[in-house]
Amino acid sequence: MNPTGCAAFVFKNRKTGQVVVSSGDVFDYWDKKQWEHTASINACLAIQYLINVKPKERNRYIRSLTEKI
């Protein structure tokens, strides 16, 4: 597994507020005006970090990701 190639892209629908996390069909959302690209994350490193930290820090990290959206 190549951790540098595990990108996930977060899109938010401008009208409905729906949030989608995509890794494979990025261009289905990228080129559409109703979808706003809000974040790009390295999914492999994020999951590895969540597995290795204490529960309090894990909850803080998840909260920070949610607040960005």
C-alpha positions as CSV (number, residue, x, y, z in Angstrom):
1,M,0.0,0.0,0.0
2,N,1.3,3.4,-0.9
3,P,0.2,5.9,1.7
4,T,0.9,8.9,-0.4
5,G,-1.6,7.7,-3.0
6,C,-4.6,7.5,-0.7
7,A,-6.2,10.8,-1.4
8,A,-9.8,11.4,-0.4
9,F,-11.6,14.6,-1.6
10,V,-14.5,16.1,0.4
11,F,-17.3,17.9,-1.6
12,K,-20.3,19.7,-0.2
13,N,-23.5,20.4,-2.2
14,R,-24.1,24.1,-2.3
15,K,-27.9,23.8,-2.3
16,T,-28.6,20.8,0.0
17,G,-25.5,20.8,2.2
18,Q,-24.9,17.1,1.5
19,V,-21.3,16.0,2.1
20,V,-19.6,13.4,-0.1
21,V,-16.1,11.9,0.4
22,S,-14.8,10.5,-2.9
23,S,-11.6,8.9,-4.0
24,G,-12.3,7.3,-7.3
25,D,-15.0,9.4,-9.1
26,V,-13.6,12.8,-8.2
27,F,-14.4,14.3,-11.6
28,D,-18.1,13.5,-11.2
29,Y,-18.1,16.2,-8.5
30,W,-15.1,18.4,-9.4
31,D,-16.6,19.8,-12.7
32,K,-20.1,20.4,-11.3
33,K,-21.0,23.9,-10.1
34,Q,-23.3,22.6,-7.4
35,W,-20.5,20.8,-5.7
36,E,-17.9,22.7,-3.7
37,H,-14.5,21.1,-3.0
38,T,-14.0,21.7,0.7
39,A,-11.0,19.5,1.7
40,S,-8.4,17.0,0.5
41,I,-7.0,14.5,3.0
42,N,-4.6,11.6,2.9
43,A,-7.1,8.9,4.0
44,C,-4.4,6.3,4.8
45,L,-2.5,8.6,7.2
46,A,-5.7,9.9,8.8
47,I,-6.8,6.4,9.6
48,Q,-3.4,5.4,10.8
49,Y,-3.4,8.4,13.1
50,L,-6.9,7.7,14.4
51,I,-5.9,4.1,15.3
52,N,-2.7,5.1,17.1
53,V,-4.0,8.0,19.3
54,K,-5.8,8.1,22.6
55,P,-9.6,8.4,22.6
56,K,-9.6,12.0,23.7
57,E,-7.2,13.1,20.9
58,R,-9.1,10.9,18.4
59,N,-12.4,12.8,19.3
60,R,-10.7,16.1,18.9
61,Y,-9.3,15.2,15.5
62,I,-12.7,14.0,14.2
63,R,-14.3,17.2,15.6
64,S,-11.7,19.3,13.7
65,L,-12.4,17.5,10.4
66,T,-16.2,18.0,10.9
67,E,-15.8,21.7,11.6
68,K,-13.9,22.3,8.4
69,I,-16.9,21.0,6.4
